[in-house]
Amino acid sequence: MRIIIFLLVLISTIAFSQKKRKGLDVVSNIDVKVLAMKPLGNNSLAKDLQPFYGFGFGGNLMTPINFGIGLDYSELFSNVKYGSQNMYGNLGSPRMTVVDVFLTHRENISDDFMIEELAGFSYYRYTNLYLDKIEKMKNNAMGFHLGGKAIYTLDGPQQVFAALKANFYYGNVYNENPAIRKYYSNSTFLSLSVGYRYNF
C-alpha cells in the first residue's frame, strides 16, 4: 500500500512540474469511494460467496484533450454463503484486493456534469481463511475491466461521482479437469461505487 501511495504522489509531482516548465494543462485528482462488487456467472466466486463490499481510493491525470491515465486501489470483503463452507473447502472471511490501471476519456456534458469512460488491466489478490487451521489460502489473478463514471461538480475542485464497472477475473487454480479449473479460476464482477473527488 505504501508503494501505491508513493506512486500517486510521484505522478502528481511530475504532473505539476511539467505544467510549470512546459505549460501543459495537465489536471490531476484523487478520489475515495465505497463500493459493492457482485460475482456473476457459473463459477465458485458467484455460487459460494456473498457480494463483496469495501472501500478504495485512486488518482487520475487528465490531459487537455480529455484523455488520461488512472490508478485505483480497492479492499473488498465478503462471506461464504451459509451451507457452502464445506463445498468451498471450509473457508471463511474472503477478502479481495484489486488494483486497476486504466486509460480514461472524459465527455463534458455541461459545466457541472461530465462522464468518463475507462478501460484497463486489473490485478487481484484473493485471500481466504481456513477455519480449522488459522492459515490463509492465497490466489493471485489478472484480468481487465471496462466501465464509466458520472461526475458532478460541487464547488471549485470538489466533485462527487458514481461509477459502474465490469471486471473480468482469470485466476490460476490448477486442476486436470478443464471444467473444474474454469469453475474455480474464472469469474466476472459487476461493481457499483460512489465517491468523492478532489482536483488539483
MIDOSE-1310 file (N, C-alpha, C; in nm, 2 decimals, decimal comma, always signed):
residues 200
mrii	+0,08/-0,12/+0,00/+0,00/+0,00/+0,00/+0,09/+0,13/+0,00; +0,20/+0,12/+0,07/+0,29/+0,23/+0,07/+0,34/+0,26/-0,07; +0,37/+0,16/-0,15/+0,41/+0,18/-0,29/+0,31/+0,25/-0,37; +0,18/+0,22/-0,35/+0,08/+0,28/-0,43/+0,06/+0,43/-0,39
ifll	+0,07/+0,46/-0,26/+0,07/+0,60/-0,22/+0,19/+0,68/-0,27; +0,30/+0,61/-0,27/+0,42/+0,68/-0,33/+0,41/+0,71/-0,48; +0,35/+0,61/-0,55/+0,33/+0,63/-0,70/+0,23/+0,74/-0,72; +0,13/+0,75/-0,64/+0,03/+0,86/-0,66/+0,10/+1,00/-0,64
vlis	+0,18/+1,01/-0,53/+0,24/+1,13/-0,50/+0,34/+1,17/-0,61; +0,42/+1,06/-0,66/+0,52/+1,08/-0,76/+0,45/+1,13/-0,89; +0,34/+1,07/-0,93/+0,27/+1,11/-1,05/+0,22/+1,25/-1,04; +0,16/+1,29/-0,93/+0,11/+1,42/-0,91/+0,23/+1,53/-0,92
tiaf	+0,34/+1,49/-0,85/+0,46/+1,58/-0,86/+0,51/+1,60/-1,00; +0,52/+1,49/-1,07/+0,56/+1,50/-1,21/+0,47/+1,59/-1,29; +0,34/+1,57/-1,27/+0,24/+1,65/-1,35/+0,25/+1,80/-1,32; +0,27/+1,83/-1,19/+0,28/+1,98/-1,15/+0,41/+2,04/-1,21
sqkk	+0,52/+1,96/-1,21/+0,64/+2,01/-1,26/+0,64/+2,03/-1,41; +0,57/+1,94/-1,48/+0,56/+1,95/-1,63/+0,47/+2,07/-1,66; +0,37/+2,10/-1,58/+0,28/+2,21/-1,61/+0,35/+2,34/-1,59; +0,44/+2,35/-1,49/+0,51/+2,47/-1,47/+0,62/+2,49/-1,58
rkgl	+0,69/+2,39/-1,62/+0,80/+2,40/-1,71/+0,76/+2,41/-1,85; +0,66/+2,33/-1,89/+0,62/+2,32/-2,03/+0,49/+2,38/-2,07; +0,42/+2,43/-1,97/+0,29/+2,50/-1,99/+0,18/+2,40/-2,03; +0,20/+2,27/-1,99/+0,09/+2,17/-2,02/-0,02/+2,19/-1,92
dvvs	-0,14/+2,18/-1,96/-0,26/+2,20/-1,87/-0,30/+2,05/-1,83; -0,22/+1,99/-1,76/-0,25/+1,85/-1,71/-0,31/+1,87/-1,57; -0,43/+1,81/-1,56/-0,51/+1,81/-1,43/-0,50/+1,68/-1,36; -0,47/+1,68/-1,23/-0,46/+1,56/-1,15/-0,57/+1,57/-1,05
nidv	-0,61/+1,45/-1,00/-0,71/+1,44/-0,90/-0,69/+1,31/-0,81; -0,75/+1,31/-0,69/-0,75/+1,19/-0,61/-0,90/+1,17/-0,57; -0,93/+1,05/-0,55/-1,07/+1,02/-0,50/-1,07/+0,91/-0,40; -1,18/+0,91/-0,32/-1,21/+0,80/-0,23/-1,35/+0,75/-0,26
kvla	-1,37/+0,62/-0,23/-1,50/+0,57/-0,26/-1,54/+0,45/-0,18; -1,67/+0,42/-0,17/-1,72/+0,29/-0,12/-1,78/+0,22/-0,23; -1,77/+0,09/-0,23/-1,82/+0,01/-0,35/-1,88/-0,13/-0,31; -1,96/-0,18/-0,39/-2,01/-0,31/-0,38/-1,98/-0,39/-0,51
mkpl	-1,94/-0,51/-0,50/-1,90/-0,59/-0,62/-1,96/-0,73/-0,61; -2,03/-0,76/-0,72/-2,11/-0,89/-0,72/-2,05/-0,98/-0,83; -2,00/-1,10/-0,78/-1,95/-1,20/-0,88/-2,07/-1,26/-0,96; -2,05/-1,28/-1,09/-2,16/-1,33/-1,18/-2,11/-1,45/-1,25
gnns	-2,21/-1,53/-1,30/-2,18/-1,65/-1,38/-2,18/-1,78/-1,30; -2,14/-1,88/-1,37/-2,14/-2,02/-1,32/-2,00/-2,05/-1,27; -1,96/-2,00/-1,15/-1,83/-2,02/-1,10/-1,83/-2,01/-0,95; -1,73/-2,06/-0,89/-1,72/-2,07/-0,74/-1,74/-1,94/-0,67
lakd	-1,68/-1,83/-0,72/-1,70/-1,70/-0,65/-1,84/-1,65/-0,66; -1,91/-1,68/-0,76/-2,05/-1,64/-0,78/-2,15/-1,73/-0,70; -2,12/-1,86/-0,70/-2,21/-1,96/-0,64/-2,19/-1,97/-0,49; -2,07/-1,96/-0,44/-2,04/-1,99/-0,30/-2,02/-1,86/-0,21
lqpf	-2,01/-1,75/-0,27/-1,98/-1,63/-0,19/-2,09/-1,52/-0,20; -2,11/-1,45/-0,10/-2,20/-1,33/-0,10/-2,13/-1,22/-0,17; -2,20/-1,11/-0,21/-2,13/-0,99/-0,27/-2,02/-0,94/-0,18; -1,93/-0,88/-0,25/-1,82/-0,81/-0,18/-1,85/-0,66/-0,15
ygfg	-1,81/-0,61/-0,04/-1,83/-0,47/+0,00/-1,70/-0,42/+0,05; -1,67/-0,29/+0,02/-1,54/-0,23/+0,06/-1,53/-0,09/+0,03; -1,40/-0,05/+0,03/-1,36/+0,09/+0,01/-1,24/+0,10/-0,09; -1,21/+0,21/-0,14/-1,10/+0,23/-0,22/-1,06/+0,37/-0,24
fggn	-0,95/+0,39/-0,31/-0,90/+0,53/-0,34/-0,82/+0,52/-0,47; -0,80/+0,63/-0,53/-0,73/+0,63/-0,66/-0,69/+0,77/-0,70; -0,63/+0,78/-0,82/-0,59/+0,91/-0,88/-0,59/+0,90/-1,03; -0,60/+1,02/-1,09/-0,60/+1,03/-1,23/-0,52/+1,15/-1,28
lmtp	-0,47/+1,14/-1,40/-0,40/+1,25/-1,47/-0,48/+1,27/-1,60; -0,53/+1,39/-1,62/-0,61/+1,42/-1,74/-0,54/+1,53/-1,82; -0,53/+1,50/-1,95/-0,46/+1,60/-2,04/-0,57/+1,70/-2,10; -0,52/+1,80/-2,17/-0,61/+1,90/-2,23/-0,71/+1,84/-2,33
infg	-0,67/+1,73/-2,39/-0,76/+1,67/-2,50/-0,85/+1,56/-2,43; -0,87/+1,57/-2,30/-0,97/+1,49/-2,23/-0,94/+1,34/-2,23; -0,81/+1,30/-2,25/-0,77/+1,16/-2,23/-0,67/+1,16/-2,11; -0,67/+1,05/-2,04/-0,58/+1,04/-1,92/-0,56/+0,90/-1,88
igld	-0,48/+0,89/-1,77/-0,45/+0,76/-1,71/-0,49/+0,76/-1,56; -0,51/+0,65/-1,51/-0,55/+0,64/-1,37/-0,51/+0,51/-1,30; -0,52/+0,52/-1,17/-0,48/+0,41/-1,08/-0,58/+0,40/-0,97; -0,64/+0,28/-0,94/-0,73/+0,26/-0,84/-0,69/+0,14/-0,75
ysel	-0,71/+0,16/-0,62/-0,68/+0,05/-0,52/-0,80/+0,03/-0,44; -0,85/-0,10/-0,43/-0,97/-0,13/-0,35/-0,95/-0,25/-0,26; -1,01/-0,24/-0,14/-1,01/-0,36/-0,05/-1,16/-0,39/-0,03; -1,19/-0,52/-0,06/-1,33/-0,57/-0,05/-1,34/-0,70/+0,04
fsnv	-1,46/-0,71/+0,10/-1,47/-0,82/+0,20/-1,61/-0,89/+0,17; -1,61/-1,02/+0,19/-1,73/-1,10/+0,16/-1,74/-1,21/+0,27; -1,84/-1,29/+0,25/-1,86/-1,41/+0,34/-1,90/-1,53/+0,25; -1,87/-1,65/+0,30/-1,91/-1,77/+0,23/-2,06/-1,79/+0,26
kygs	-2,14/-1,82/+0,16/-2,28/-1,84/+0,18/-2,31/-1,96/+0,28; -2,41/-1,94/+0,35/-2,44/-2,04/+0,45/-2,47/-2,18/+0,38; -2,40/-2,28/+0,43/-2,42/-2,41/+0,37/-2,31/-2,44/+0,27; -2,23/-2,35/+0,23/-2,13/-2,37/+0,12/-1,99/-2,38/+0,18
qnmy	-1,97/-2,38/+0,31/-1,84/-2,38/+0,37/-1,77/-2,51/+0,34; -1,83/-2,62/+0,35/-1,76/-2,75/+0,32/-1,74/-2,76/+0,18; -1,83/-2,72/+0,09/-1,81/-2,73/-0,05/-1,69/-2,64/-0,09; -1,67/-2,53/-0,02/-1,57/-2,43/-0,06/-1,44/-2,46/+0,02
gnlg	-1,43/-2,57/+0,08/-1,30/-2,60/+0,15/-1,29/-2,56/+0,29; -1,41/-2,54/+0,36/-1,41/-2,49/+0,50/-1,34/-2,36/+0,52; -1,38/-2,26/+0,43/-1,31/-2,13/+0,44/-1,41/-2,03/+0,48; -1,35/-1,92/+0,53/-1,43/-1,80/+0,57/-1,36/-1,67/+0,56
sprm	-1,42/-1,56/+0,57/-1,37/-1,43/+0,56/-1,29/-1,40/+0,43; -1,36/-1,42/+0,31/-1,29/-1,39/+0,19/-1,26/-1,24/+0,18; -1,15/-1,21/+0,12/-1,10/-1,08/+0,10/-1,04/-1,06/-0,04; -1,08/-0,95/-0,10/-1,02/-0,93/-0,24/-0,96/-0,79/-0,24
tvvd	-0,83/-0,79/-0,28/-0,76/-0,66/-0,31/-0,75/-0,65/-0,46; -0,80/-0,53/-0,51/-0,80/-0,51/-0,65/-0,72/-0,38/-0,69; -0,63/-0,39/-0,78/-0,55/-0,28/-0,83/-0,58/-0,26/-0,98; -0,64/-0,15/-1,02/-0,68/-0,12/-1,16/-0,59/-0,01/-1,21
vflt	-0,53/-0,04/-1,33/-0,46/+0,06/-1,41/-0,54/+0,08/-1,54; -0,57/+0,21/-1,57/-0,66/+0,23/-1,68/-0,63/+0,35/-1,76; -0,68/+0,36/-1,88/-0,69/+0,48/-1,97/-0,83/+0,53/-1,96; -0,85/+0,66/-1,96/-0,98/+0,72/-1,94/-1,00/+0,83/-2,04
hren	-1,13/+0,85/-2,08/-1,17/+0,96/-2,16/-1,29/+1,04/-2,10; -1,28/+1,17/-2,11/-1,39/+1,25/-2,04/-1,47/+1,32/-2,15; -1,61/+1,31/-2,12/-1,70/+1,39/-2,20/-1,77/+1,49/-2,12; -1,75/+1,62/-2,15/-1,81/+1,73/-2,07/-1,95/+1,75/-2,12
isdd	-2,05/+1,71/-2,04/-2,19/+1,73/-2,08/-2,24/+1,87/-2,06; -2,19/+1,93/-1,94/-2,22/+2,07/-1,91/-2,11/+2,12/-1,82; -2,12/+2,24/-1,77/-2,02/+2,29/-1,68/-2,01/+2,21/-1,55; -2,12/+2,16/-1,51/-2,12/+2,09/-1,38/-2,12/+1,93/-1,39
fmie	-2,15/+1,88/-1,51/-2,17/+1,74/-1,52/-2,08/+1,68/-1,63; -2,02/+1,57/-1,61/-1,94/+1,50/-1,71/-1,94/+1,35/-1,69; -1,90/+1,29/-1,80/-1,89/+1,14/-1,80/-1,75/+1,10/-1,84; -1,70/+0,99/-1,77/-1,57/+0,94/-1,80/-1,59/+0,79/-1,84
elag	-1,53/+0,75/-1,95/-1,53/+0,61/-1,99/-1,39/+0,56/-1,95; -1,37/+0,43/-1,91/-1,24/+0,38/-1,88/-1,23/+0,24/-1,91; -1,10/+0,20/-1,94/-1,07/+0,06/-1,98/-0,93/+0,03/-1,94; -0,90/-0,08/-1,88/-0,76/-0,11/-1,84/-0,74/-0,25/-1,79
fsyy	-0,63/-0,27/-1,72/-0,59/-0,40/-1,66/-0,61/-0,40/-1,51; -0,64/-0,52/-1,46/-0,66/-0,54/-1,32/-0,57/-0,65/-1,26; -0,53/-0,63/-1,14/-0,46/-0,73/-1,06/-0,54/-0,76/-0,94; -0,56/-0,89/-0,91/-0,64/-0,93/-0,79/-0,56/-1,02/-0,70
rytn	-0,57/-0,99/-0,57/-0,52/-1,08/-0,47/-0,63/-1,12/-0,38; -0,66/-1,25/-0,39/-0,78/-1,31/-0,32/-0,73/-1,40/-0,21; -0,77/-1,37/-0,08/-0,73/-1,45/+0,03/-0,86/-1,50/+0,10; -0,84/-1,61/+0,17/-0,95/-1,68/+0,24/-0,89/-1,75/+0,36
lyld	-0,96/-1,75/+0,47/-0,91/-1,81/+0,59/-0,96/-1,96/+0,61; -0,87/-2,05/+0,63/-0,91/-2,19/+0,67/-0,96/-2,19/+0,81; -1,08/-2,22/+0,83/-1,14/-2,21/+0,96/-1,08/-2,30/+1,07; -1,03/-2,41/+1,02/-0,97/-2,51/+1,12/-0,82/-2,51/+1,13
kiek	-0,75/-2,42/+1,06/-0,61/-2,42/+1,06/-0,54/-2,29/+1,09; -0,61/-2,18/+1,10/-0,55/-2,05/+1,12/-0,45/-2,02/+1,01; -0,48/-2,06/+0,89/-0,40/-2,03/+0,77/-0,48/-1,97/+0,67; -0,41/-1,91/+0,57/-0,48/-1,84/+0,46/-0,46/-1,91/+0,33
mknn	-0,56/-1,92/+0,25/-0,54/-1,96/+0,11/-0,52/-1,83/+0,03; -0,42/-1,82/-0,05/-0,40/-1,70/-0,13/-0,40/-1,74/-0,28; -0,46/-1,65/-0,36/-0,46/-1,67/-0,50/-0,45/-1,53/-0,57; -0,35/-1,52/-0,66/-0,34/-1,40/-0,74/-0,40/-1,42/-0,88
amgf	-0,46/-1,32/-0,93/-0,52/-1,33/-1,06/-0,50/-1,20/-1,14; -0,52/-1,21/-1,27/-0,51/-1,10/-1,36/-0,64/-1,08/-1,44; -0,66/-0,97/-1,50/-0,78/-0,95/-1,58/-0,78/-0,82/-1,64; -0,90/-0,78/-1,69/-0,92/-0,64/-1,74/-1,05/-0,59/-1,70
hlgg	-1,08/-0,47/-1,72/-1,21/-0,41/-1,68/-1,25/-0,30/-1,78; -1,38/-0,28/-1,78/-1,45/-0,17/-1,86/-1,55/-0,10/-1,77; -1,57/+0,03/-1,79/-1,66/+0,10/-1,71/-1,68/+0,24/-1,74; -1,75/+0,31/-1,65/-1,77/+0,45/-1,67/-1,81/+0,52/-1,54
kaiy	-1,79/+0,65/-1,53/-1,82/+0,73/-1,42/-1,91/+0,85/-1,46; -2,01/+0,88/-1,38/-2,09/+1,00/-1,39/-2,04/+1,10/-1,28; -2,00/+1,21/-1,32/-1,93/+1,31/-1,22/-2,01/+1,44/-1,22; -2,03/+1,48/-1,09/-2,10/+1,61/-1,07/-2,01/+1,70/-0,99
tldg	-1,99/+1,83/-1,04/-1,91/+1,92/-0,97/-1,99/+2,00/-0,86; -1,93/+1,99/-0,74/-2,00/+2,06/-0,63/-1,96/+2,21/-0,62; -1,83/+2,23/-0,60/-1,78/+2,37/-0,58/-1,63/+2,37/-0,61; -1,59/+2,45/-0,71/-1,45/+2,45/-0,74/-1,39/+2,32/-0,77
pqqv	-1,29/+2,27/-0,69/-1,22/+2,15/-0,73/-1,29/+2,02/-0,67; -1,40/+2,04/-0,61/-1,47/+1,92/-0,54/-1,58/+1,86/-0,63; -1,57/+1,73/-0,64/-1,67/+1,66/-0,72/-1,72/+1,53/-0,65; -1,84/+1,49/-0,69/-1,88/+1,36/-0,64/-1,91/+1,27/-0,77
faal	-1,91/+1,14/-0,75/-1,92/+1,05/-0,87/-1,99/+0,92/-0,83; -2,05/+0,86/-0,93/-2,10/+0,73/-0,93/-2,04/+0,65/-1,04; -1,99/+0,53/-1,02/-1,92/+0,45/-1,12/-1,98/+0,31/-1,13; -1,99/+0,26/-1,25/-2,03/+0,12/-1,28/-1,92/+0,06/-1,36
kanf	-1,88/-0,06/-1,32/-1,77/-0,12/-1,38/-1,78/-0,28/-1,39; -1,73/-0,34/-1,50/-1,73/-0,48/-1,51/-1,58/-0,53/-1,51; -1,55/-0,61/-1,42/-1,41/-0,67/-1,40/-1,41/-0,82/-1,44; -1,31/-0,85/-1,52/-1,30/-0,99/-1,57/-1,18/-1,06/-1,50
yygn	-1,20/-1,17/-1,43/-1,11/-1,23/-1,34/-1,06/-1,36/-1,39; -0,93/-1,38/-1,40/-0,87/-1,50/-1,45/-0,76/-1,55/-1,36; -0,80/-1,64/-1,27/-0,71/-1,69/-1,17/-0,62/-1,81/-1,22; -0,55/-1,87/-1,12/-0,46/-1,98/-1,16/-0,48/-2,10/-1,07
vyne	-0,60/-2,14/-1,04/-0,63/-2,26/-0,97/-0,60/-2,38/-1,06; -0,52/-2,48/-1,02/-0,49/-2,59/-1,11/-0,57/-2,71/-1,08; -0,62/-2,77/-1,19/-0,69/-2,90/-1,18/-0,68/-2,96/-1,32; -0,67/-3,09/-1,33/-0,65/-3,16/-1,46/-0,78/-3,15/-1,54
npai	-0,89/-3,14/-1,47/-1,02/-3,13/-1,54/-1,04/-2,98/-1,58; -1,05/-2,95/-1,71/-1,07/-2,81/-1,75/-1,19/-2,74/-1,70; -1,30/-2,82/-1,69/-1,43/-2,76/-1,64/-1,41/-2,72/-1,49; -1,35/-2,80/-1,41/-1,33/-2,77/-1,27/-1,23/-2,65/-1,26
rkyy	-1,13/-2,65/-1,34/-1,03/-2,54/-1,34/-1,10/-2,41/-1,37; -1,18/-2,41/-1,47/-1,25/-2,29/-1,51/-1,35/-2,24/-1,40; -1,42/-2,34/-1,33/-1,52/-2,31/-1,23/-1,45/-2,24/-1,11; -1,33/-2,27/-1,08/-1,26/-2,21/-0,96/-1,17/-2,10/-1,00
snst	-1,14/-2,08/-1,13/-1,04/-1,98/-1,17/-1,10/-1,85/-1,23; -1,21/-1,86/-1,30/-1,26/-1,75/-1,38/-1,39/-1,70/-1,32; -1,41/-1,57/-1,33/-1,53/-1,50/-1,29/-1,54/-1,37/-1,35; -1,66/-1,31/-1,34/-1,69/-1,17/-1,39/-1,75/-1,10/-1,27
flsl	-1,70/-0,98/-1,24/-1,76/-0,90/-1,13/-1,83/-0,77/-1,19; -1,94/-0,74/-1,14/-2,01/-0,61/-1,17/-2,00/-0,53/-1,04; -1,95/-0,41/-1,05/-1,93/-0,33/-0,93/-2,00/-0,19/-0,95; -2,05/-0,14/-0,84/-2,11/-0,01/-0,83/-2,04/+0,07/-0,72
svgy	-2,00/+0,19/-0,74/-1,93/+0,27/-0,64/-1,98/+0,41/-0,64; -1,97/+0,48/-0,53/-1,99/+0,62/-0,51/-1,88/+0,68/-0,44; -1,84/+0,80/-0,47/-1,72/+0,86/-0,41/-1,71/+1,01/-0,42; -1,60/+1,06/-0,37/-1,57/+1,20/-0,36/-1,43/+1,22/-0,43
rynf	-1,42/+1,32/-0,51/-1,30/+1,35/-0,59/-1,26/+1,50/-0,56; -1,13/+1,51/-0,55/-1,07/+1,65/-0,54/-0,97/+1,67/-0,65; -0,98/+1,78/-0,72/-0,89/+1,81/-0,83/-0,79/+1,91/-0,79; -0,66/+1,89/-0,85/-0,55/+1,98/-0,82/-0,53/+2,07/-0,94
